[in-house]
Amino acid sequence: MNTPRFEHALIGQPLLTVIVPVYNERPTIESVLQRLLAAPYADKEIILVDDGSDDGTVAILERWTGHPNVLVMHHEHNRGKGAAVRSALSHTRGTIAIIQDADLEYDPNEWPRLIEPIRRGGATVVYGSRYLRPSSSLPWSKFRLAVSLLNLLVRLLYGRRLSDEATCYKAMPTALFRALDLRAQRFDLCAEITAKVCRLRLPILEVPISYQPRSAVEGKKIGWRDAWSTFWTLLQWRFLPMRQHREAASLSRDSRCMAPLDLIS
């Protein structure tokens, strides 16, 4: 395969940072990266954090080192999705950040559904929900059951009604992402983000997105062990003390003065 050609430069602060945790994604990472670069928002940076891959993913990522819109980072050993996102946050330059899995389940062409409400000032935190799109209802599975239980726990603990707590697509100002002081190592990252956003009393806008689930044979890595740690994370962050960063406090105050934004169809 030919080495990509890099012909333009990213100058100044980009609008969007896309954080992509990567672990053993050799079959999909090349096409995913090409799709991310071709997706909306030319003014973006893509941070890929290889989390100790041992299947040839690293060699593919190294070919993209030096691309003006791409930053490749490496963990020497597998540390988990949460650790990868936290590593990326220390290098983000975009005004808004979104998390993107390194597979083909989520469509980056739908980024504007999440980014535009934040740009327009109508929302601070936006989740892409896989279960709000009536035209393509997902079948019931053990994963959907787990998500439903997580949604119920969020409702009981935090008084928030969500349709997809566990979605990968979570977008918010980069300053807020950093101010959450994330500590999760693995897939409990999503629960920690949700818990802390709820503790800050920030509204969460959910918008419908498409979703193409893959099986464990195709490389899906999350399992029931991760579900239990996610339940525990939601529970413990309901009671653990939080450090109130100035950025988070400011965004929390601003959000209470913000008019609600209609759901994007």
RAKA-V798852 format. One record per residue. RES is the residue in one letter. OMEGA is omega in whole degrees, -180 to 180 (* if undefined). Layout:
res:RES omega:OMEGA
res:RES omega:OMEGA
This chain:
res:M omega:-177
res:N omega:176
res:T omega:180
res:P omega:176
res:R omega:-178
res:F omega:-170
res:E omega:180
res:H omega:-176
res:A omega:174
res:L omega:-174
res:I omega:176
res:G omega:-178
res:Q omega:179
res:P omega:176
res:L omega:-167
res:L omega:169
res:T omega:177
res:V omega:-178
res:I omega:-174
res:V omega:172
res:P omega:-175
res:V omega:174
res:Y omega:178
res:N omega:-180
res:E omega:-177
res:R omega:-178
res:P omega:-172
res:T omega:-167
res:I omega:180
res:E omega:-179
res:S omega:177
res:V omega:-179
res:L omega:177
res:Q omega:178
res:R omega:180
res:L omega:179
res:L omega:-179
res:A omega:-176
res:A omega:180
res:P omega:180
res:Y omega:174
res:A omega:-179
res:D omega:-177
res:K omega:170
res:E omega:180
res:I omega:179
res:I omega:178
res:L omega:180
res:V omega:176
res:D omega:-173
res:D omega:176
res:G omega:180
res:S omega:178
res:D omega:-176
res:D omega:-177
res:G omega:179
res:T omega:-176
res:V omega:-179
res:A omega:179
res:I omega:-179
res:L omega:-179
res:E omega:179
res:R omega:-179
res:W omega:177
res:T omega:-178
res:G omega:175
res:H omega:-175
res:P omega:-180
res:N omega:-173
res:V omega:171
res:L omega:179
res:V omega:178
res:M omega:-177
res:H omega:165
res:H omega:-179
res:E omega:179
res:H omega:178
res:N omega:-177
res:R omega:178
res:G omega:-177
res:K omega:-179
res:G omega:179
res:A omega:179
res:A omega:179
res:V omega:179
res:R omega:177
res:S omega:-179
res:A omega:-176
res:L omega:179
res:S omega:-179
res:H omega:-176
res:T omega:178
res:R omega:-177
res:G omega:177
res:T omega:180
res:I omega:179
res:A omega:177
res:I omega:178
res:I omega:-179
res:Q omega:175
res:D omega:-176
res:A omega:174
res:D omega:-175
res:L omega:-178
res:E omega:-177
res:Y omega:-175
res:D omega:-179
res:P omega:176
res:N omega:179
res:E omega:177
res:W omega:-177
res:P omega:177
res:R omega:-179
res:L omega:-173
res:I omega:-174
res:E omega:176
res:P omega:179
res:I omega:179
res:R omega:-177
res:R omega:179
res:G omega:-179
res:G omega:-180
res:A omega:176
res:T omega:-180
res:V omega:-178
res:V omega:175
res:Y omega:172
res:G omega:-176
res:S omega:178
res:R omega:-172
res:Y omega:179
res:L omega:-177
res:R omega:-174
res:P omega:-177
res:S omega:-178
res:S omega:-177
res:S omega:-179
res:L omega:180
res:P omega:176
res:W omega:180
res:S omega:178
res:K omega:179
res:F omega:179
res:R omega:177
res:L omega:179
res:A omega:179
res:V omega:179
res:S omega:178
res:L omega:177
res:L omega:178
res:N omega:179
res:L omega:180
res:L omega:176
res:V omega:179
res:R omega:-177
res:L omega:-174
res:L omega:-171
res:Y omega:179
res:G omega:180
res:R omega:177
res:R omega:179
res:L omega:176
res:S omega:-176
res:D omega:179
res:E omega:-171
res:A omega:-179
res:T omega:173
res:C omega:-174
res:Y omega:174
res:K omega:-178
res:A omega:178
res:M omega:175
res:P omega:-179
res:T omega:179
res:A omega:179
res:L omega:176
res:F omega:-179
res:R omega:-177
res:A omega:178
res:L omega:177
res:D omega:-174
res:L omega:-178
res:R omega:-176
res:A omega:178
res:Q omega:-172
res:R omega:-177
res:F omega:175
res:D omega:178
res:L omega:-177
res:C omega:-180
res:A omega:180
res:E omega:178
res:I omega:-179
res:T omega:-179
res:A omega:-176
res:K omega:176
res:V omega:178
res:C omega:179
res:R omega:178
res:L omega:-180
res:R omega:177
res:L omega:176
res:P omega:175
res:I omega:176
res:L omega:175
res:E omega:177
res:V omega:-178
res:P omega:176
res:I omega:175
res:S omega:-176
res:Y omega:178
res:Q omega:-175
res:P omega:175
res:R omega:-177
res:S omega:176
res:A omega:178
res:V omega:-180
res:E omega:175
res:G omega:179
res:K omega:-171
res:K omega:-178
res:I omega:-179
res:G omega:-177
res:W omega:177
res:R omega:179
res:D omega:178
res:A omega:-180
res:W omega:179
res:S omega:178
res:T omega:176
res:F omega:-178
res:W omega:179
res:T omega:177
res:L omega:-179
res:L omega:-174
res:Q omega:-179
res:W omega:171
res:R omega:-173
res:F omega:-180
res:L omega:177
res:P omega:178
res:M omega:172
res:R omega:-177
res:Q omega:178
res:H omega:-179
res:R omega:-179
res:E omega:-179
res:A omega:180
res:A omega:-180
res:S omega:179
res:L omega:178
res:S omega:178
res:R omega:-179
res:D omega:-176
res:S omega:-179
res:R omega:177
res:C omega:-173
res:M omega:177
res:A omega:180
res:P omega:-178
res:L omega:178
res:D omega:179
res:L omega:180
res:I omega:-178
res:S omega:*
